[in-house]
Amino acid sequence: MVRVRFAPSPTGFLHLGSARTALFNWLFARAAGGEFLLRIEDTDKVRSEKRYLDEILEDLEWMGIHWDGDLIYQSRRFDEYREKAEKILADGKAYTEGEAIIFRVEKGRTIEIDDLIHGKISFSTDEIKDQVMIKSDGSPAYNFCCVVDDADLEITHIIRGDDHISNTPKQVLFYEALGLTPPEFAHMPLMMGVDGAKLSKRHGGVSVEEYKREGFLPEAMANYLLLLGWFPGEDKEKITLDEAVKVFKLKDVSDTQVKFDVQKLRWLNGEYIMASSTERLLPLVKEQLSSAGATVLPGSDKYISDIIDLYKVRMKTLSEFVGQTDFFFTDDFTVDEKGKRKYLDVEGNRENIRIFADKLETLEDFSHGNIENICRDIAEEKQLKAAQIIHPTRMAISGKTAGAGLFEMMEVLGKDKVLERMKKISG
């Protein structure tokens, strides 16, 4: 049976590159009907923190990446690592320096691996120094404890980033020293910024947690990451994890570096938001409002849902909802000064707003269709284009030059609030 593992370190939040690695491991396991295990590399007792681990696990599940079995913690396996190291020492393949146990690398050898993505890769042991297995403080070295764990867990395939290629020959040597057959290796090209440089803060967020907080949907994030270096064919840009499992093959993963483009992710996220039900988006939008300090009153779900219906075609992230719709929740909303000069400070426009308000005051059915009819009647009477009333009115009630349809906005905002703002502007 295929068995793979993902091994996060709880010394920080889940990096986008690590999330992509986890995703590809999970896909490979599910496509093969195998198992996806989670090993926690928490040997650094100083920097490892429970809050990081909790967030990593939450982010994986948020993306739809569910693991099999119990978590494996390296911090609980120190005795196992020492036992294996002492066996290698007893076999004469290692030596001690103080409390440290060090593996002796045989020189003059060539180690070859048949990488499932890159093909054949060769290494000379002349370029590999003797390898620490157990450090002087009793903790295991990374390459050694990984091999012990992967062997005990019967891992069949190790899928990881290209930055681990240099670790592979060292790990192969440990497998040999323990009399074991190494698993198959697949090294994925790294994810870079759009400028080809290492992904960093200047390219945008680098952790899954940041994007989740900003209002990206999990299916958009998973969709985007799995298309970085793998193509399902037919130029398909939207694909669910269930669909990907049915067609995923490791041999189809590209052997060249990929670029993380936050603008492409934003576009894809917007597509998913647009296709989502308002019912699904409501609790997520309420979280965004609360985080921004907006007052979300009990019983306001219908009101917020109506606003979502107007704006879900305009958002790329759910966090944008707050800025685009602030005028629905407060009278102290942001006013576009350039728009104010363009639409409210022009002679005659405030008077038109007053006339519009007077007509609306007698309207019993404050629906967008009726509001629009009145607006267009006024424009016809005054021989104006409807836009000459629409744009100033939008500024009066929202402080913005763009947004959802004006008449739909007015209906949702409600007659009393609309008239109050129009009269305040028109004097």
VENHU-V533722 format. One record per backbone hydrogen bond with DSSP energy under -1.0 kcal/mol. CO is the residue of the C=O (numbers start at 1). NH is the residue of the N-H. E is the energy in kcal/mol with one decimal. If there is no record, write none. Layout:
CO:NH:E
CO:NH:E
This chain:
2:35:-2.5
3:156:-2.2
3:157:-1.5
4:37:-2.7
6:39:-2.5
8:41:-2.5
9:11:-1.7
10:49:-2.7
14:208:-2.7
15:19:-2.6
16:20:-2.2
17:21:-1.9
18:22:-2.6
19:23:-2.4
20:24:-2.3
21:25:-2.2
22:26:-2.6
23:27:-2.7
24:28:-2.4
25:29:-2.4
26:30:-2.8
27:31:-2.8
28:32:-1.4
29:34:-3.5
35:4:-2.4
36:68:-3.4
37:6:-2.1
38:72:-2.0
40:42:-1.6
40:74:-2.4
43:45:-1.4
44:48:-2.1
49:53:-1.8
50:54:-3.0
51:55:-1.8
52:56:-2.6
53:57:-2.6
54:58:-2.2
55:59:-2.8
56:60:-2.3
57:61:-2.2
58:62:-2.5
59:63:-1.8
60:65:-2.8
61:64:-1.2
72:40:-3.9
73:76:-1.4
74:77:-2.1
77:81:-1.9
78:82:-2.3
79:83:-2.4
80:84:-2.0
81:85:-2.2
82:86:-2.7
83:87:-1.5
84:88:-1.9
85:89:-2.2
86:90:-2.5
87:91:-1.6
88:93:-2.1
89:92:-1.6
93:104:-2.5
95:102:-3.6
97:100:-1.9
100:97:-2.1
101:133:-3.0
101:134:-1.7
102:95:-2.7
103:131:-1.3
109:125:-2.6
111:123:-2.2
113:115:-1.1
113:121:-2.6
115:119:-1.9
119:115:-2.2
121:113:-2.4
123:111:-3.1
124:127:-1.7
125:128:-1.6
131:103:-3.8
133:141:-2.6
134:101:-2.0
135:138:-2.1
139:135:-3.2
141:145:-2.4
142:146:-2.1
143:147:-1.3
144:148:-2.2
145:149:-2.5
146:150:-2.9
147:151:-2.4
148:152:-2.4
149:153:-2.6
150:155:-2.7
151:154:-1.1
156:184:-2.6
158:186:-2.5
160:188:-3.5
161:164:-2.1
162:165:-2.0
164:167:-1.3
167:171:-2.1
168:172:-2.6
169:173:-1.9
170:174:-1.3
171:175:-2.3
172:176:-2.3
173:177:-2.3
174:178:-1.6
175:180:-3.1
176:179:-1.6
184:158:-3.0
185:116:-2.7
186:160:-2.3
188:162:-2.2
190:258:-1.8
192:260:-3.6
193:196:-2.1
197:193:-3.4
200:203:-2.1
201:204:-1.8
206:16:-2.6
207:211:-1.2
208:212:-2.5
209:213:-2.3
210:214:-1.5
211:216:-2.1
214:319:-1.7
215:318:-2.0
217:221:-2.1
218:222:-2.8
219:223:-2.0
220:224:-2.6
221:225:-2.5
222:226:-2.3
223:227:-1.0
225:228:-1.3
227:229:-1.4
229:254:-3.4
233:236:-1.4
240:244:-2.4
241:245:-2.5
242:246:-1.0
244:247:-1.1
244:248:-1.6
249:252:-1.6
250:253:-1.9
258:192:-3.3
261:265:-2.0
262:266:-2.5
263:267:-2.1
264:268:-2.4
265:269:-2.7
266:270:-2.3
267:271:-1.8
268:272:-1.9
269:273:-2.7
270:274:-2.5
271:275:-1.5
273:276:-1.0
277:281:-1.9
278:282:-2.1
281:285:-2.8
282:286:-2.4
283:287:-1.6
284:288:-1.7
285:289:-2.5
286:290:-2.5
287:291:-2.5
288:292:-1.6
289:294:-2.6
290:293:-1.3
297:300:-1.6
300:304:-2.7
301:305:-2.7
302:306:-2.1
303:307:-1.6
304:308:-2.6
305:309:-2.3
306:310:-1.1
307:311:-1.8
308:312:-2.4
311:314:-2.0
317:320:-1.1
318:321:-1.2
320:324:-2.2
321:325:-1.7
325:328:-2.1
326:329:-1.6
326:330:-1.2
331:333:-1.1
336:340:-2.4
337:341:-2.2
338:342:-1.9
339:343:-2.7
340:344:-2.0
340:345:-1.5
346:349:-1.8
348:352:-1.9
349:353:-1.9
350:354:-1.9
351:355:-2.2
352:356:-2.5
353:357:-2.6
354:358:-2.5
355:359:-2.0
356:360:-2.1
357:361:-1.7
360:363:-1.7
364:366:-1.1
365:367:-2.2
367:371:-2.5
368:372:-2.3
369:373:-2.0
370:374:-1.9
371:375:-2.1
372:376:-2.6
373:377:-2.1
374:378:-2.3
375:379:-2.2
376:380:-2.2
377:381:-2.5
378:382:-2.4
379:384:-3.3
385:388:-1.9
386:389:-1.7
386:390:-2.7
387:391:-2.3
389:393:-2.0
390:394:-2.6
391:395:-2.0
392:396:-2.2
393:397:-2.1
394:398:-2.2
395:399:-1.5
399:336:-2.8
405:409:-2.5
406:410:-2.5
407:411:-1.9
408:412:-2.1
409:413:-2.7
410:414:-1.9
414:418:-2.3
415:419:-2.7
416:420:-2.2
417:421:-2.0
418:422:-2.4
419:423:-2.6
420:424:-1.6
421:425:-1.8
422:426:-2.3
423:427:-1.3
